[in-house]
Amino acid sequence: MKTPIYLDYAATTPVDKEVLSAALPFYTQSFYNPSSSHALGQKAAAAVDFAREKCAAAINASPSEIYFTSGGTEAINWAMSGLPHNKKHVVVSAIEHDAVMACAKRFTENGCDVDFVKPDEHGIIRADALKSVLRESTGLVCVMTVNNIVGSIQPIKELALAAHEVGALFFTDAVQAVNSIDIDAKYTDVDMLAVSGHKFYAPKGIGLLYVKRGLSVKPFMVGGEQERGMRAGTVDVPSVVAMGVAIEMAQKNVQEYNAHASEVANAFTSLLKFGNVVQCENKTADIISIVFDGVNGGRLAIALSCSGVCCSVGSACSAGSATPPQTLIEMGVKNADCAVRFSFGKNTTVTSAKTAAQIVNTTVKRLMRV
Ligand code: PLP
């Protein structure tokens, strides 16, 4: 059997060769615990410090503003674990990942009010829409940088400003943004920002939370003094080193990445005989959702997998759900249950994109007849 064509890079990416080779010595030769005060432990600690500097520089932050986590979900849970004193209102965009939605639900269960801001038909959260739900009691506003279903890019600087005008904190889930957007924590003036290594060619199980200097957040896990007492637990040195290399490379190569993603996405969509790409006014090239009227998206994704194209209906975290992605519903996309998400990566070739399009054509045609 031929190797399937992987068009699900928004779910996860492979670890880059350079990233892997930077990490490997920390499994075997320099395997030491960075919390040990002896010379060998301090060698590992120096590698963690160096990686923290790289991560900070990549998003225009200071090393002291970076906390390593076990991934995007943990960083989100941390960012959304509390509210400033006397605040009882939270605003979340209606197109967030399940991790943010689950944290929003927890706020409701704890007696807070939560408002969901809808996107427009382009999948964009407008500042005016946000402003209409903000109140003096709003403590936290959460809007993702890049949507994981349609790739829409949110006006983060403008949204953060609107939140600050009422004295609320602004948190952005930038998990899908690292490859395709120049991330600048200072320029956008966000208070917290989450990223996840496995979306930009680092291993799974590593991420970070940026917390703006001066902002007081509670420790996420208690125990040892790791991460300046804010996130206890022995630091995963190889993964941290890997993420430092990967985020530096990703942010350096944003232009090149976007040019490649556009090329393969165009090669793919221009050969399709069926389907309507969900359009967004401002989007990344690497994520597209396509509605194939008359064909159930879940069935199509399974049929495509059997025919050698691996894609998905929505995020991997909500795979198995019978409902279409909330993002498409909120955007008012017709026949959202007929949508499939394709996402492209550094290793997607024009040839494989073209072959995938042909497989999609024959599979859709076959399912339409059934
Ligand atoms: N946020 C977004 C937008 C995502 O796409 C994902 C992963 O799919 C996550 C958060 C969760 O990140 P992790 O898999 O590192 O927990």
Residues whose N, C-alpha, C, O or C-beta is under 5 A from the ligand:
A	BS01	PLP	A10 A11 G71 G72 T73 H97 A99 V146 N148 D173 V175 Q176 S196 S315
